[in-house]
């Protein structure tokens, strides 16, 4: 395994023309690095994580997200041809687009 790492580091040096993977300002630091505490535990449910991932994909595909006063997030596809949309939860009318 160490031989493989040596070859990886050598390839890095050849491609980037840098002597080290670690940035120079980090290697030359005179003060010790601050130690951070553990990350907060993830308390989201699998359903929440799936919704967040789905929303990210829709955002990449140019969907518009409208926040309603009731807390609902309305997802409008980019090819939508209407000027207003009604919230399916509370019935509030929303303008679509600029």
C-alpha positions as CSV (number, residue, x, y, z in Angstrom):
1,X,0.0,0.0,0.0
2,X,2.8,2.6,0.8
3,X,4.2,2.0,-2.7
4,X,0.8,2.8,-4.3
5,X,0.6,6.0,-2.2
6,X,4.0,7.0,-3.4
7,X,3.0,6.6,-7.0
8,X,-0.2,8.6,-6.4
9,X,1.8,11.4,-4.8
10,X,4.3,11.3,-7.6
11,X,1.5,11.5,-10.2
12,X,0.1,14.5,-8.3
13,X,3.4,16.3,-8.3
14,X,3.8,15.7,-12.1
15,X,0.3,16.9,-13.0
16,X,0.1,19.9,-10.6
17,X,3.8,20.8,-10.5
18,X,3.3,21.2,-6.7
19,X,5.7,19.6,-4.2
20,X,3.0,18.6,-1.8
21,X,-0.7,17.8,-1.5
22,X,-0.8,20.0,1.7
23,X,-0.9,23.7,0.9
24,X,2.3,25.6,1.7
25,X,0.6,28.0,4.1
26,X,-0.8,25.1,6.1
27,X,2.6,23.4,6.3
28,X,4.4,26.6,7.4
29,X,1.8,27.5,10.0
30,X,3.4,28.4,13.3
31,X,0.2,28.2,15.4
32,X,-1.5,24.9,16.1
33,X,-4.7,24.3,14.2
34,X,-8.0,24.8,16.2
35,X,-9.6,21.5,17.1
36,X,-13.3,21.6,16.3
37,X,-16.0,19.7,18.2
38,X,-18.1,17.0,16.7
39,X,-20.8,17.8,14.1
40,X,-24.4,18.1,15.3
41,X,-26.1,14.8,14.9
42,X,-28.4,14.5,11.9
43,X,-31.9,14.4,13.2
44,X,-33.7,14.5,9.8
45,X,-35.8,11.5,8.8
46,X,-35.2,9.5,5.7
47,X,-38.3,11.1,4.2
48,X,-36.8,14.6,4.8
49,X,-33.5,13.6,3.3
50,X,-35.3,12.1,0.2
51,X,-37.3,15.3,-0.2
52,X,-34.2,17.5,0.1
53,X,-32.4,15.4,-2.6
54,X,-35.4,15.5,-4.9
55,X,-35.7,19.3,-4.5
56,X,-32.0,19.6,-5.3
57,X,-32.5,17.6,-8.6
58,X,-35.5,19.7,-9.5
59,X,-33.6,22.9,-8.9
60,X,-30.9,21.7,-11.2
61,X,-33.6,21.2,-13.8
62,X,-34.7,24.8,-13.5
63,X,-37.9,24.2,-11.4
64,X,-39.1,27.3,-9.6
65,X,-39.9,26.9,-5.9
66,X,-42.7,29.1,-4.4
67,X,-43.0,29.5,-0.6
68,X,-46.5,29.7,0.5
69,X,-47.7,31.3,3.8
70,X,-49.0,27.9,4.9
71,X,-45.5,26.5,4.8
72,X,-46.0,24.5,1.6
73,X,-43.3,24.7,-1.1
74,X,-44.9,24.7,-4.5
75,X,-42.7,23.2,-7.3
76,X,-43.3,24.7,-10.7
77,X,-41.8,23.1,-13.8
78,X,-39.8,25.3,-16.2
79,X,-42.2,24.7,-19.1
80,X,-45.2,26.0,-17.1
81,X,-47.3,28.3,-19.3
82,X,-49.5,29.9,-16.6
83,X,-49.1,33.2,-14.8
84,X,-50.7,32.2,-11.5
85,X,-50.8,29.0,-9.5
86,X,-53.0,28.0,-6.5
87,X,-51.5,26.4,-3.4
88,X,-53.0,22.9,-3.1
89,X,-52.9,23.1,0.7
90,X,-54.5,26.5,1.5
91,X,-55.7,27.9,-1.9
92,X,-53.5,31.0,-1.9
93,X,-52.9,32.4,-5.4
94,X,-49.2,32.8,-6.3
95,X,-47.6,34.6,-9.3
96,X,-45.4,32.4,-11.4
97,X,-42.2,33.9,-12.9
98,X,-40.9,37.5,-12.7
